[in-house]
Amino acid sequence: MIKSELVQKIAEQNPHLYQRDVENIVNAIFDEITGALSDGDRVELRGFGAFSVKHRGARTGRNPRTGEKVEVEAKAVPFFKTGKELRERLNEQS
């Protein structure tokens, strides 16, 4: 599912809201999550999961095309850990 499909689905479930308002709400939620992560905070959505930032140190990598050694800088990467409820729903026996 892409963001526009999410907006469409929410708009269909809430006919009293304009689609542009739903789009603004979805964008606001994503902006808040992104802002919190960029500030180094953790974002937890109960039953769904938690977003956090992991820091990877600098290392020596390899260019797969040439085999040449390349220095890879330290960086921060987003990390998502599923919540218990989501994990259980994904693993339900049908």
N, CA, C and O atoms as CSV, one atom per row, in Angstrom:
chain,resi,resn,atom,element,x,y,z
A,1,MET,N,N,0.848,-1.173,0.000
A,1,MET,CA,C,0.000,0.000,0.000
A,1,MET,C,C,0.896,1.238,0.000
A,1,MET,O,O,1.864,1.316,0.756
A,2,ILE,N,N,0.567,2.183,-0.840
A,2,ILE,CA,C,1.303,3.436,-0.876
A,2,ILE,C,C,0.479,4.512,-0.173
A,2,ILE,O,O,-0.696,4.307,0.135
A,3,LYS,N,N,1.115,5.668,0.077
A,3,LYS,CA,C,0.467,6.705,0.869
A,3,LYS,C,C,-0.865,7.154,0.271
A,3,LYS,O,O,-1.825,7.372,1.011
A,4,SER,N,N,-0.942,7.296,-1.047
A,4,SER,CA,C,-2.196,7.744,-1.669
A,4,SER,C,C,-3.311,6.717,-1.473
A,4,SER,O,O,-4.477,7.086,-1.328
A,5,GLU,N,N,-2.958,5.433,-1.468
A,5,GLU,CA,C,-3.961,4.393,-1.208
A,5,GLU,C,C,-4.430,4.448,0.244
A,5,GLU,O,O,-5.608,4.231,0.528
A,6,LEU,N,N,-3.517,4.736,1.151
A,6,LEU,CA,C,-3.886,4.881,2.563
A,6,LEU,C,C,-4.844,6.057,2.741
A,6,LEU,O,O,-5.846,5.943,3.447
A,7,VAL,N,N,-4.538,7.177,2.109
A,7,VAL,CA,C,-5.408,8.358,2.183
A,7,VAL,C,C,-6.785,8.023,1.621
A,7,VAL,O,O,-7.798,8.381,2.221
A,8,GLN,N,N,-6.835,7.347,0.487
A,8,GLN,CA,C,-8.098,6.975,-0.151
A,8,GLN,C,C,-8.921,6.075,0.766
A,8,GLN,O,O,-10.125,6.277,0.918
A,9,LYS,N,N,-8.277,5.085,1.375
A,9,LYS,CA,C,-8.976,4.136,2.246
A,9,LYS,C,C,-9.561,4.843,3.476
A,9,LYS,O,O,-10.700,4.587,3.865
A,10,ILE,N,N,-8.773,5.728,4.078
A,10,ILE,CA,C,-9.252,6.468,5.245
A,10,ILE,C,C,-10.399,7.389,4.849
A,10,ILE,O,O,-11.371,7.521,5.593
A,11,ALA,N,N,-10.298,8.028,3.683
A,11,ALA,CA,C,-11.362,8.920,3.204
A,11,ALA,C,C,-12.655,8.144,2.960
A,11,ALA,O,O,-13.744,8.642,3.243
A,12,GLU,N,N,-12.533,6.926,2.434
A,12,GLU,CA,C,-13.719,6.096,2.203
A,12,GLU,C,C,-14.379,5.692,3.517
A,12,GLU,O,O,-15.605,5.616,3.598
A,13,GLN,N,N,-13.577,5.434,4.541
A,13,GLN,CA,C,-14.112,5.025,5.847
A,13,GLN,C,C,-14.665,6.203,6.635
A,13,GLN,O,O,-15.396,6.010,7.607
A,14,ASN,N,N,-14.322,7.417,6.227
A,14,ASN,CA,C,-14.780,8.626,6.916
A,14,ASN,C,C,-15.354,9.612,5.908
A,14,ASN,O,O,-14.716,10.615,5.588
A,15,PRO,N,N,-16.569,9.333,5.401
A,15,PRO,CA,C,-17.133,10.176,4.338
A,15,PRO,C,C,-17.399,11.621,4.772
A,15,PRO,O,O,-17.589,12.494,3.924
A,16,HIS,N,N,-17.415,11.881,6.079
A,16,HIS,CA,C,-17.647,13.236,6.564
A,16,HIS,C,C,-16.399,14.115,6.455
A,16,HIS,O,O,-16.469,15.320,6.697
A,17,LEU,N,N,-15.257,13.519,6.093
A,17,LEU,CA,C,-14.012,14.271,5.922
A,17,LEU,C,C,-13.685,14.436,4.442
A,17,LEU,O,O,-13.896,13.525,3.641
A,18,TYR,N,N,-13.168,15.607,4.093
A,18,TYR,CA,C,-12.704,15.819,2.729
A,18,TYR,C,C,-11.402,15.058,2.526
A,18,TYR,O,O,-10.620,14.888,3.461
A,19,GLN,N,N,-11.177,14.603,1.301
A,19,GLN,CA,C,-9.957,13.847,1.023
A,19,GLN,C,C,-8.716,14.695,1.273
A,19,GLN,O,O,-7.705,14.174,1.744
A,20,ARG,N,N,-8.769,15.980,0.970
A,20,ARG,CA,C,-7.603,16.835,1.201
A,20,ARG,C,C,-7.303,16.965,2.696
A,20,ARG,O,O,-6.143,17.093,3.085
A,21,ASP,N,N,-8.351,16.932,3.539
A,21,ASP,CA,C,-8.131,16.980,4.984
A,21,ASP,C,C,-7.495,15.685,5.477
A,21,ASP,O,O,-6.609,15.711,6.331
A,22,VAL,N,N,-7.944,14.556,4.941
A,22,VAL,CA,C,-7.355,13.265,5.308
A,22,VAL,C,C,-5.888,13.246,4.892
A,22,VAL,O,O,-5.033,12.774,5.641
A,23,GLU,N,N,-5.599,13.758,3.699
A,23,GLU,CA,C,-4.213,13.800,3.224
A,23,GLU,C,C,-3.349,14.665,4.145
A,23,GLU,O,O,-2.206,14.315,4.437
A,24,ASN,N,N,-3.902,15.801,4.602
A,24,ASN,CA,C,-3.167,16.665,5.535
A,24,ASN,C,C,-2.914,15.958,6.864
A,24,ASN,O,O,-1.847,16.111,7.458
A,25,ILE,N,N,-3.891,15.189,7.328
A,25,ILE,CA,C,-3.739,14.453,8.587
A,25,ILE,C,C,-2.651,13.392,8.460
A,25,ILE,O,O,-1.787,13.274,9.329
A,26,VAL,N,N,-2.694,12.620,7.376
A,26,VAL,CA,C,-1.685,11.569,7.156
A,26,VAL,C,C,-0.297,12.196,7.042
A,26,VAL,O,O,0.661,11.685,7.622
A,27,ASN,N,N,-0.181,13.291,6.304
A,27,ASN,CA,C,1.110,13.972,6.177
A,27,ASN,C,C,1.589,14.498,7.528
A,27,ASN,O,O,2.782,14.437,7.828
A,28,ALA,N,N,0.670,15.012,8.342
A,28,ALA,CA,C,1.038,15.526,9.669
A,28,ALA,C,C,1.564,14.400,10.555
A,28,ALA,O,O,2.533,14.591,11.291
A,29,ILE,N,N,0.935,13.236,10.491
A,29,ILE,CA,C,1.387,12.094,11.293
A,29,ILE,C,C,2.793,11.677,10.858
A,29,ILE,O,O,3.672,11.480,11.697
A,30,PHE,N,N,3.002,11.544,9.551
A,30,PHE,CA,C,4.329,11.154,9.059
A,30,PHE,C,C,5.385,12.207,9.402
A,30,PHE,O,O,6.517,11.867,9.746
A,31,ASP,N,N,5.010,13.485,9.307
A,31,ASP,CA,C,5.954,14.561,9.642
A,31,ASP,C,C,6.338,14.507,11.120
A,31,ASP,O,O,7.500,14.722,11.467
A,32,GLU,N,N,5.374,14.222,11.987
A,32,GLU,CA,C,5.659,14.139,13.422
A,32,GLU,C,C,6.571,12.955,13.731
A,32,GLU,O,O,7.494,13.071,14.537
A,33,ILE,N,N,6.311,11.819,13.090
A,33,ILE,CA,C,7.170,10.649,13.297
A,33,ILE,C,C,8.584,10.957,12.811
A,33,ILE,O,O,9.558,10.662,13.504
A,34,THR,N,N,8.697,11.543,11.631
A,34,THR,CA,C,9.999,11.888,11.070
A,34,THR,C,C,10.727,12.893,11.952
A,34,THR,O,O,11.927,12.763,12.192
A,35,GLY,N,N,10.000,13.895,12.433
A,35,GLY,CA,C,10.606,14.910,13.294
A,35,GLY,C,C,11.108,14.323,14.601
A,35,GLY,O,O,12.201,14.656,15.061
A,36,ALA,N,N,10.305,13.445,15.202
A,36,ALA,CA,C,10.715,12.823,16.454
A,36,ALA,C,C,11.958,11.968,16.254
A,36,ALA,O,O,12.872,12.000,17.078
A,37,LEU,N,N,12.000,11.203,15.165
A,37,LEU,CA,C,13.169,10.365,14.895
A,37,LEU,C,C,14.408,11.216,14.636
A,37,LEU,O,O,15.502,10.870,15.081
A,38,SER,N,N,14.245,12.322,13.921
A,38,SER,CA,C,15.402,13.173,13.637
A,38,SER,C,C,15.914,13.855,14.907
A,38,SER,O,O,17.078,14.248,14.970
A,39,ASP,N,N,15.052,13.999,15.920
A,39,ASP,CA,C,15.465,14.546,17.216
A,39,ASP,C,C,16.066,13.473,18.118
A,39,ASP,O,O,16.509,13.762,19.230
A,40,GLY,N,N,16.080,12.225,17.629
A,40,GLY,CA,C,16.651,11.133,18.412
A,40,GLY,C,C,15.653,10.444,19.327
A,40,GLY,O,O,16.034,9.598,20.137
A,41,ASP,N,N,14.375,10.797,19.206
A,41,ASP,CA,C,13.339,10.183,20.040
A,41,ASP,C,C,12.870,8.867,19.443
A,41,ASP,O,O,13.160,8.545,18.291
A,42,ARG,N,N,12.147,8.125,20.246
A,42,ARG,CA,C,11.554,6.852,19.828
A,42,ARG,C,C,10.054,7.086,19.692
A,42,ARG,O,O,9.464,7.791,20.510
A,43,VAL,N,N,9.431,6.504,18.672
A,43,VAL,CA,C,7.993,6.656,18.458
A,43,VAL,C,C,7.353,5.289,18.596
A,43,VAL,O,O,7.681,4.363,17.854
A,44,GLU,N,N,6.437,5.165,19.548
A,44,GLU,CA,C,5.776,3.883,19.781
A,44,GLU,C,C,4.285,4.017,19.504
A,44,GLU,O,O,3.614,4.895,20.046
A,45,LEU,N,N,3.781,3.133,18.654
A,45,LEU,CA,C,2.352,3.063,18.363
A,45,LEU,C,C,1.863,1.737,18.939
A,45,LEU,O,O,2.087,0.683,18.343
A,46,ARG,N,N,1.204,1.781,20.078
A,46,ARG,CA,C,0.799,0.574,20.803
A,46,ARG,C,C,0.068,-0.398,19.895
A,46,ARG,O,O,-0.852,-0.019,19.169
A,47,GLY,N,N,0.485,-1.652,19.943
A,47,GLY,CA,C,-0.138,-2.695,19.140
A,47,GLY,C,C,0.396,-2.776,17.719
A,47,GLY,O,O,0.225,-3.792,17.046
A,48,PHE,N,N,1.040,-1.711,17.260
A,48,PHE,CA,C,1.569,-1.691,15.893
A,48,PHE,C,C,3.075,-1.910,15.896
A,48,PHE,O,O,3.577,-2.841,15.267
A,49,GLY,N,N,3.787,-1.050,16.605
A,49,GLY,CA,C,5.227,-1.200,16.664
A,49,GLY,C,C,5.908,0.069,17.111
A,49,GLY,O,O,5.255,1.049,17.467
A,50,ALA,N,N,7.223,0.044,17.090
A,50,ALA,CA,C,8.009,1.186,17.539
A,50,ALA,C,C,9.073,1.531,16.502
A,50,ALA,O,O,9.746,0.656,15.956
A,51,PHE,N,N,9.202,2.821,16.250
A,51,PHE,CA,C,10.229,3.335,15.362
A,51,PHE,C,C,11.344,3.917,16.228
A,51,PHE,O,O,11.076,4.604,17.213
A,52,SER,N,N,12.573,3.644,15.863
A,52,SER,CA,C,13.710,4.222,16.566
A,52,SER,C,C,14.828,4.445,15.565
A,52,SER,O,O,14.716,4.088,14.393
A,53,VAL,N,N,15.904,5.040,16.049
A,53,VAL,CA,C,17.057,5.310,15.196
A,53,VAL,C,C,18.231,4.499,15.718
A,53,VAL,O,O,18.518,4.512,16.915
A,54,LYS,N,N,18.903,3.801,14.828
A,54,LYS,CA,C,20.120,3.076,15.177
A,54,LYS,C,C,21.281,3.774,14.492
A,54,LYS,O,O,21.171,4.251,13.362
A,55,HIS,N,N,22.389,3.821,15.203
A,55,HIS,CA,C,23.576,4.478,14.659
A,55,HIS,C,C,24.570,3.420,14.208
A,55,HIS,O,O,24.904,2.502,14.956
A,56,ARG,N,N,25.027,3.561,12.996
A,56,ARG,CA,C,26.031,2.647,12.452
A,56,ARG,C,C,27.351,3.383,12.353
A,56,ARG,O,O,27.421,4.498,11.836
A,57,GLY,N,N,28.375,2.758,12.847
A,57,GLY,CA,C,29.689,3.378,12.823
A,57,GLY,C,C,30.303,3.380,11.435
A,57,GLY,O,O,29.828,2.709,10.519
A,58,ALA,N,N,31.378,4.157,11.305
A,58,ALA,CA,C,32.112,4.198,10.037
A,58,ALA,C,C,32.788,2.848,9.826
A,58,ALA,O,O,33.142,2.160,10.784
A,59,ARG,N,N,32.960,2.486,8.580
A,59,ARG,CA,C,33.579,1.191,8.279
A,59,ARG,C,C,34.200,1.258,6.887
A,59,ARG,O,O,33.989,2.203,6.128
A,60,THR,N,N,34.965,0.228,6.587
A,60,THR,CA,C,35.532,0.112,5.247
A,60,THR,C,C,34.660,-0.857,4.460
A,60,THR,O,O,34.498,-2.015,4.844
A,61,GLY,N,N,34.106,-0.375,3.363
A,61,GLY,CA,C,33.258,-1.203,2.508
A,61,GLY,C,C,34.001,-1.554,1.228
A,61,GLY,O,O,35.205,-1.329,1.104
A,62,ARG,N,N,33.263,-2.105,0.290
A,62,ARG,CA,C,33.855,-2.521,-0.974
A,62,ARG,C,C,32.908,-2.161,-2.097
A,62,ARG,O,O,31.708,-2.423,-2.016
A,63,ASN,N,N,33.438,-1.566,-3.132
A,63,ASN,CA,C,32.660,-1.257,-4.325
A,63,ASN,C,C,32.425,-2.584,-5.054
A,63,ASN,O,O,33.388,-3.207,-5.499
A,64,PRO,N,N,31.173,-3.032,-5.187
A,64,PRO,CA,C,30.916,-4.333,-5.795
A,64,PRO,C,C,31.309,-4.409,-7.275
A,64,PRO,O,O,31.559,-5.495,-7.798
A,65,ARG,N,N,31.360,-3.276,-7.931
A,65,ARG,CA,C,31.683,-3.270,-9.350
A,65,ARG,C,C,33.189,-3.433,-9.596
A,65,ARG,O,O,33.625,-4.180,-10.472
A,66,THR,N,N,33.957,-2.704,-8.786
A,66,THR,CA,C,35.402,-2.709,-9.025
A,66,THR,C,C,36.184,-3.507,-7.985
A,66,THR,O,O,37.338,-3.866,-8.219
A,67,GLY,N,N,35.564,-3.786,-6.843
A,67,GLY,CA,C,36.254,-4.491,-5.775
A,67,GLY,C,C,37.137,-3.572,-4.948
A,67,GLY,O,O,37.798,-4.014,-4.008
A,68,GLU,N,N,37.146,-2.299,-5.299
A,68,GLU,CA,C,37.967,-1.309,-4.616
A,68,GLU,C,C,37.420,-1.036,-3.211
A,68,GLU,O,O,36.204,-1.005,-3.017
A,69,LYS,N,N,38.313,-0.838,-2.229
A,69,LYS,CA,C,37.883,-0.512,-0.864
A,69,LYS,C,C,37.391,0.927,-0.818
A,69,LYS,O,O,37.974,1.823,-1.429
A,70,VAL,N,N,36.292,1.127,-0.072
A,70,VAL,CA,C,35.675,2.443,0.032
A,70,VAL,C,C,35.368,2.711,1.503
A,70,VAL,O,O,34.884,1.828,2.212
A,71,GLU,N,N,35.647,3.921,1.954
A,71,GLU,CA,C,35.305,4.294,3.331
A,71,GLU,C,C,33.825,4.692,3.377
A,71,GLU,O,O,33.376,5.553,2.621
A,72,VAL,N,N,33.077,4.045,4.282
A,72,VAL,CA,C,31.659,4.348,4.462
A,72,VAL,C,C,31.534,5.140,5.761
A,72,VAL,O,O,31.982,4.688,6.814
A,73,GLU,N,N,30.929,6.314,5.683
A,73,GLU,CA,C,30.801,7.187,6.843
A,73,GLU,C,C,29.802,6.622,7.852
A,73,GLU,O,O,28.956,5.796,7.508
A,74,ALA,N,N,29.910,7.074,9.092
A,74,ALA,CA,C,28.929,6.730,10.121
A,74,ALA,C,C,27.588,7.341,9.715
A,74,ALA,O,O,27.542,8.405,9.096
A,75,LYS,N,N,26.504,6.659,10.069
A,75,LYS,CA,C,25.193,7.188,9.698
A,75,LYS,C,C,24.127,6.680,10.669
A,75,LYS,O,O,24.324,5.702,11.391
A,76,ALA,N,N,23.014,7.367,10.660
A,76,ALA,CA,C,21.855,6.974,11.458
A,76,ALA,C,C,20.838,6.363,10.504
A,76,ALA,O,O,20.591,6.904,9.427
A,77,VAL,N,N,20.246,5.232,10.899
A,77,VAL,CA,C,19.255,4.565,10.055
A,77,VAL,C,C,17.985,4.304,10.859
A,77,VAL,O,O,18.061,3.988,12.046
A,78,PRO,N,N,16.815,4.432,10.223
A,78,PRO,CA,C,15.572,4.150,10.933
A,78,PRO,C,C,15.428,2.651,11.169
A,78,PRO,O,O,15.867,1.835,10.359
A,79,PHE,N,N,14.806,2.306,12.288
A,79,PHE,CA,C,14.601,0.911,12.655
A,79,PHE,C,C,13.167,0.762,13.142
A,79,PHE,O,O,12.672,1.604,13.892
A,80,PHE,N,N,12.494,-0.318,12.714
A,80,PHE,CA,C,11.113,-0.574,13.129
A,80,PHE,C,C,11.034,-1.943,13.781
A,80,PHE,O,O,11.504,-2.936,13.225
A,81,LYS,N,N,10.441,-1.989,14.956
A,81,LYS,CA,C,10.219,-3.253,15.640
A,81,LYS,C,C,8.712,-3.435,15.780
A,81,LYS,O,O,8.023,-2.577,16.332
A,82,THR,N,N,8.206,-4.560,15.275
A,82,THR,CA,C,6.765,-4.792,15.317
A,82,THR,C,C,6.285,-4.965,16.748
A,82,THR,O,O,7.009,-5.449,17.618
A,83,GLY,N,N,5.033,-4.553,16.966
A,83,GLY,CA,C,4.401,-4.745,18.254
A,83,GLY,C,C,3.818,-6.149,18.354
A,83,GLY,O,O,3.665,-6.850,17.354
A,84,LYS,N,N,3.499,-6.540,19.571
A,84,LYS,CA,C,2.994,-7.884,19.815
A,84,LYS,C,C,1.692,-8.150,19.049
A,84,LYS,O,O,1.528,-9.208,18.442
A,85,GLU,N,N,0.782,-7.193,19.084
A,85,GLU,CA,C,-0.520,-7.371,18.425
A,85,GLU,C,C,-0.360,-7.544,16.917
A,85,GLU,O,O,-0.996,-8.418,16.328
A,86,LEU,N,N,0.472,-6.732,16.290
A,86,LEU,CA,C,0.707,-6.850,14.842
A,86,LEU,C,C,1.348,-8.191,14.518
A,86,LEU,O,O,0.941,-8.866,13.572
A,87,ARG,N,N,2.341,-8.576,15.295
A,87,ARG,CA,C,3.023,-9.857,15.074
A,87,ARG,C,C,2.035,-11.020,15.180
A,87,ARG,O,O,2.079,-11.947,14.370
A,88,GLU,N,N,1.145,-10.975,16.174
A,88,GLU,CA,C,0.152,-12.039,16.343
A,88,GLU,C,C,-0.829,-12.086,15.172
A,88,GLU,O,O,-1.195,-13.165,14.708
A,89,ARG,N,N,-1.254,-10.912,14.694
A,89,ARG,CA,C,-2.194,-10.889,13.560
A,89,ARG,C,C,-1.557,-11.410,12.282
A,89,ARG,O,O,-2.217,-12.056,11.468
A,90,LEU,N,N,-0.263,-11.124,12.109
A,90,LEU,CA,C,0.436,-11.619,10.924
A,90,LEU,C,C,0.636,-13.128,10.957
A,90,LEU,O,O,0.741,-13.768,9.911
A,91,ASN,N,N,0.689,-13.694,12.155
A,91,ASN,CA,C,0.964,-15.118,12.308
A,91,ASN,C,C,-0.255,-15.933,12.716
A,91,ASN,O,O,-0.114,-17.056,13.200
A,92,GLU,N,N,-1.455,-15.379,12.527
A,92,GLU,CA,C,-2.668,-16.122,12.835
A,92,GLU,C,C,-2.785,-17.352,11.945
A,92,GLU,O,O,-2.456,-17.307,10.760
A,93,GLN,N,N,-3.249,-18.432,12.519
A,93,GLN,CA,C,-3.507,-19.651,11.736
A,93,GLN,C,C,-4.902,-19.546,11.159
A,93,GLN,O,O,-5.867,-19.418,11.912
A,94,SER,N,N,-5.034,-19.597,9.848
A,94,SER,CA,C,-6.345,-19.438,9.183
A,94,SER,C,C,-7.018,-20.778,9.024
A,94,SER,O,O,-8.124,-20.854,8.490
